[in-house]
Amino acid sequence: MTTAQSPEFEDLLREAFAPVEPPSDLSQRLEATLVNLTELAQDELEAWELSAMRDPRNWVRPVAAAAIGTTAGAALVVLRVRGQARRRRTERHGLGSVAERALHDVTAEARRLIDQGRKR
């Protein structure tokens, strides 16, 4: 490679690795998808009949629904807590208070999601 090609190559690399801003509504779309997955999993579990538990071949759907619902619910909690933390980022506190606040936010958000599920 000659030195004349080097600046072009570096420019191409800079352009290829330039940061890309995500769409502004990405967070809302992700949250809506996670809420939808959680609700669908909850509906699937509610529709499942306990009498079908005798046959192990019938366990796949409820186990998958429980796994998907749990994962989507946990991701939803993390997403909402991160959004709250981002809004409070201007406040600077010690590490202990930040960890305490994060634990409080996770607990509060999980309770809110569980209460929403019970109301349905």
Residue pairs with C-beta under 8 A, 6 or more apart in sequence:
1 9
23 29
27 79
27 83
30 79
31 76
31 79
31 80
34 72
34 73
34 75
34 76
34 79
35 72
35 76
37 68
37 69
37 72
38 69
38 72
38 73
38 76
38 113
38 117
39 120
40 65
40 68
41 65
41 66
41 68
41 69
41 72
42 65
42 69
42 117
42 120
44 61
44 62
44 65
45 62
45 65
45 66
45 69
48 61
48 62
48 65
52 58
53 59
73 110
73 113
76 109
76 113
77 106
77 109
77 110
77 113
78 106
80 105
80 109
81 102
81 105
81 106
81 109
84 105
85 101
85 102
85 105
88 101
93 101
